[in-house]
Amino acid sequence: MPVHAYTPEYRGEVRDRAENFHGNHVVYVCWERHLLFSCPFSFLVPKGMTFRQLRDQLMAEAYGQHPEWRQIDWEQVNWTLSHQSFQPELDKALDEQGIGHKASVRFSTPGLNGISGASI
């Protein structure tokens, strides 16, 4: 997600470049329509991490407190990667699927709309 200065003469050092993360990537993940979480989670992940590891370890730890987490039918989940429809390959590395530094992964779960339907 690029950030642009309001004035053309601003010259600041970009500190969140990929090369500053020692082979890791920052990946943002958002569970759509689940207002218990006010913003996407950001995860620092190694380039070789698989999507299954992201989902079953990091996402499960972050979102597992939500009462609907265990009800998710993963076959029905809709995924987007940087605002484009996306179908992850669970056992493929994130970087092989285009999930690079500062990528945005969003998922929606049909039929699950937050605690007591709060997102509606």
PyMOL commands that set and color helices and strands:
alter all, ss='L'
color gray80, all
select helices_A, chain A and resi 18-21+51-63+69-71+95-97+115-117
alter helices_A, ss='H'
color red, helices_A
select strands_A, chain A and resi 24-31+41-46+78-81+84-86+103-108
alter strands_A, ss='S'
color yellow, strands_A
deselect
rebuild
show_as cartoon
